[in-house]
Amino acid sequence: MDKKDIKFSKNLFWDVDVNSLDIDRYPAFVLQRVLEYGLWSDWVQVRSYYPMQTIKDEVMNLRTLDPKALSYIAVYTNTDIKDYRCYKLAQLHPTLWNSYQEQNNPLGFTYQ
């Protein structure tokens, strides 16, 4: 797939100029936005543009990632969730037991 053929959803990059976004230079930024806020069509475009190894390497080094997106990408890349940087960082900041966040976040991720 050619870079000029990619048409992401308008809601993904609300804070940047889409026309000046260099998806080759900032793959981690693009992948995080697509995983957390993208539609299925955005994900299909990302998968066809980036090689699987690039997707895996870039996402494994993200500091934060939504728990559902992390679970999905771990299954998609057939990797252990504990190998991801965002999972390790989340384990350093556990939540209090029986808190609202704990009940709605069964994996125990915390984000600051």
SULPE-V675150 format. One line per field, one symbol per residue. ss: DSSP state (H for helix, E for strand, C for the rest). phi: phi as a letter, one per 30 degrees, with the letter a starting at -180 (. if undefined). A space follows every 10 residues. Layout:
BEGIN
ss->???
phi->???
END
This chain:
BEGIN
ss->CCHHHCCCCC CCCCCCCHHH CCCCCCHHHH HHHHHHHCCH HHHHHHHHHC CHHHHHHHHH CCCCCCHHHH HHHHHHHCCC HHHCHHHHHH HCCCCCCCCH HHHHCCCCCC CC
phi->.dedddbddd ddbdcbdddc dcdddbdddd ddddddbdde ddddddddcc deddeddddd cddbaeeddd ddddddchbd ddddeddddd ddbddddide dddcbddidb bc
END
